[in-house]
């Protein structure tokens, strides 16, 4: 069990990092809904980013409460002043955090449609956006609601989430490890995997595949552009050779189509590169935030907890900010 000083550190740090995260998400919301909101809200990119920031803001606020909602008198927890109801409420909103990586997947799909398949934002909005929002909102909210009748939300040391009560009555494999009888959250480790870890790893895998597809798409665009440039150079050489012949009108090959094609390919290549670099930064932050969070929630030792609460919730809006830096 951590010392009293360690308990204080674990309880106080999320107040600062969670508040910073919430402010960061709220700043994105302000930027989208107030600054040039008519122009921005007409684009699917900003609407996806809007809902992502809403999920981040709500969950960051919940995580910023730290140990306050944990039932008063819980052993080994500093600052616990809540009860079962407040703990359940915090656990519910912490579970909704799944909506954040789901909306990150929607952003990745947006990049893919825009960069690889060259769809316009109007086409994305008309054909895909509604399904994107449904796919992100329904599972995250639905799984959070499902945890309520199962009494899954209990003290998870740093805050309330899916855990057994009393703490320590079961191990990570669901086996009884003490004489304490599990009263709430039986087999919590299974529900953690079903409700959060398995979907999270699936999302990480899908986003990784999308990034590979974007990378291959950019390489294909570059090769196509190089081939067109070589064809144009070859055409210029033929023109120069024909113009040097005496008493012969130079037969100029049709340059217009090549020039137009070259300019179009240059446009597609530039847009694909921008989408690739933007997506790379955002996915890098996504990996940083969620890999660290996953491995540290599997180990509750003091040092690992400090790392975990430094990266989450502090980095929750970080990938959103990177994705939002369009200019």
RAPE-V999044 format. One record per residue. RES is the residue in three letters. D_FIRST is the distance of its C-alpha to the first C-alpha in Angstrom with 1 decimal. Layout:
BEGIN
<<RES	D_FIRST> <RES	D_FIRST>>
END
This chain:
BEGIN
<<UNK	0.0> <UNK	3.8> <UNK	6.6> <UNK	9.3> <UNK	11.4> <UNK	9.4> <UNK	9.0> <UNK	12.7> <UNK	13.6> <UNK	12.3> <UNK	14.2> <UNK	17.3> <UNK	18.2> <UNK	19.2> <UNK	21.6> <UNK	23.5> <UNK	23.5> <UNK	24.1> <UNK	26.9> <UNK	28.5> <UNK	28.4> <UNK	30.0> <UNK	32.6> <UNK	33.4> <UNK	34.0> <UNK	36.1> <UNK	38.1> <UNK	39.1> <UNK	40.0> <UNK	42.1> <UNK	43.8> <UNK	44.7> <UNK	45.8> <UNK	47.5> <UNK	48.8> <UNK	51.6> <UNK	50.1> <UNK	53.4> <UNK	53.5> <UNK	49.9> <UNK	49.4> <UNK	52.4> <UNK	50.6> <UNK	48.2> <UNK	46.0> <UNK	45.2> <UNK	44.8> <UNK	42.2> <UNK	40.4> <UNK	40.7> <UNK	38.9> <UNK	36.2> <UNK	35.6> <UNK	35.5> <UNK	32.7> <UNK	30.9> <UNK	31.5> <UNK	30.3> <UNK	27.1> <UNK	26.4> <UNK	26.9> <UNK	24.6> <UNK	21.8> <UNK	22.5> <UNK	21.6> <UNK	18.0> <UNK	15.9> <UNK	19.0> <UNK	20.2> <UNK	17.0> <UNK	18.0> <UNK	17.8> <UNK	15.5> <UNK	12.8> <UNK	9.6> <UNK	6.8> <UNK	9.8> <UNK	12.0> <UNK	15.7> <UNK	16.0> <UNK	19.6> <UNK	21.0> <UNK	21.9> <UNK	22.4> <UNK	25.4> <UNK	24.0> <UNK	21.0> <UNK	23.7> <UNK	25.8> <UNK	23.3> <UNK	22.4> <UNK	26.2> <UNK	26.8> <UNK	23.9> <UNK	25.6> <UNK	28.9> <UNK	27.5> <UNK	29.2> <UNK	32.4> <UNK	31.7> <UNK	31.9> <UNK	34.7> <UNK	36.7> <UNK	36.0> <UNK	37.7> <UNK	40.6> <UNK	41.0> <UNK	41.1> <UNK	43.8> <UNK	45.6> <UNK	45.7> <UNK	47.0> <UNK	49.7> <UNK	50.8> <UNK	50.6> <UNK	51.5> <UNK	53.7> <UNK	55.2> <UNK	55.0> <UNK	55.6> <UNK	53.2> <UNK	55.8> <UNK	55.6> <UNK	51.8> <UNK	51.8> <UNK	54.5> <UNK	53.5> <UNK	49.7> <UNK	47.8> <UNK	47.7> <UNK	46.2> <UNK	43.6> <UNK	42.4> <UNK	42.5> <UNK	40.5> <UNK	37.8> <UNK	37.6> <UNK	38.2> <UNK	35.4> <UNK	32.7> <UNK	33.7> <UNK	34.6> <UNK	31.2> <UNK	29.4> <UNK	31.8> <UNK	31.4> <UNK	27.7> <UNK	28.7> <UNK	30.5> <UNK	27.9> <UNK	25.2> <UNK	22.9> <UNK	21.4> <UNK	18.2> <UNK	14.8> <UNK	13.6> <UNK	10.6> <UNK	13.0> <UNK	16.0> <UNK	17.8> <UNK	19.3> <UNK	20.0> <UNK	17.1> <UNK	17.0> <UNK	16.8> <UNK	15.0> <UNK	12.0> <UNK	11.4> <UNK	15.0> <UNK	16.2> <UNK	15.4> <UNK	17.1> <UNK	20.3> <UNK	20.5> <UNK	20.2> <UNK	18.8> <UNK	15.9> <UNK	15.6> <UNK	18.1> <UNK	17.2> <UNK	20.1> <UNK	19.8> <UNK	21.7> <UNK	21.7> <UNK	21.3> <UNK	22.3> <UNK	22.3> <UNK	20.7> <UNK	20.4> <UNK	24.2> <UNK	24.8> <UNK	22.7> <UNK	25.1> <UNK	28.1> <UNK	27.5> <UNK	26.1> <UNK	25.4> <UNK	28.8> <UNK	30.8> <UNK	29.0> <UNK	29.9> <UNK	33.3> <UNK	33.9> <UNK	32.8> <UNK	35.3> <UNK	38.1> <UNK	37.6> <UNK	37.8> <UNK	41.0> <UNK	42.4> <UNK	41.8> <UNK	43.6> <UNK	46.5> <UNK	46.7> <UNK	46.8> <UNK	49.6> <UNK	51.4> <UNK	51.5> <UNK	52.8> <UNK	55.5> <UNK	56.5> <UNK	56.9> <UNK	59.0> <UNK	61.2> <UNK	61.7> <UNK	62.6> <UNK	65.1> <UNK	66.8> <UNK	67.0> <UNK	68.7> <UNK	71.1> <UNK	72.0> <UNK	72.6> <UNK	74.8> <UNK	76.7> <UNK	77.3> <UNK	78.7> <UNK	81.2> <UNK	82.4> <UNK	83.0> <UNK	84.9> <UNK	87.1> <UNK	88.0> <UNK	89.5> <UNK	92.1> <UNK	95.6> <UNK	97.4> <UNK	94.5> <UNK	92.4> <UNK	88.8> <UNK	87.1> <UNK	83.9> <UNK	81.2> <UNK	79.4> <UNK	76.8> <UNK	75.8> <UNK	73.7> <UNK	71.9> <UNK	71.2> <UNK	69.9> <UNK	67.7> <UNK	66.4> <UNK	65.5> <UNK	63.7> <UNK	61.8> <UNK	60.8> <UNK	59.5> <UNK	57.5> <UNK	56.1> <UNK	55.1> <UNK	53.4> <UNK	51.6> <UNK	50.4> <UNK	49.1> <UNK	47.3> <UNK	45.8> <UNK	44.5> <UNK	43.1> <UNK	41.5> <UNK	40.0> <UNK	38.3> <UNK	36.9> <UNK	35.7> <UNK	34.1> <UNK	32.0> <UNK	31.3> <UNK	30.0> <UNK	27.9> <UNK	26.2> <UNK	25.6> <UNK	25.0> <UNK	22.1> <UNK	20.7> <UNK	21.1> <UNK	19.5> <UNK	16.4> <UNK	16.0> <UNK	16.1> <UNK	13.1> <UNK	9.9> <UNK	8.6> <UNK	8.8> <UNK	12.4> <UNK	13.7> <UNK	12.6> <UNK	14.6> <UNK	17.5> <UNK	17.4> <UNK	17.8> <UNK	20.3> <UNK	22.4> <UNK	22.1> <UNK	23.4> <UNK	25.1> <UNK	27.2> <UNK	28.1> <UNK	31.6> <UNK	32.1> <UNK	33.9> <UNK	35.9> <UNK	37.0> <UNK	38.2> <UNK	39.9> <UNK	41.6> <UNK	43.1> <UNK	46.5> <UNK	48.4>>
END
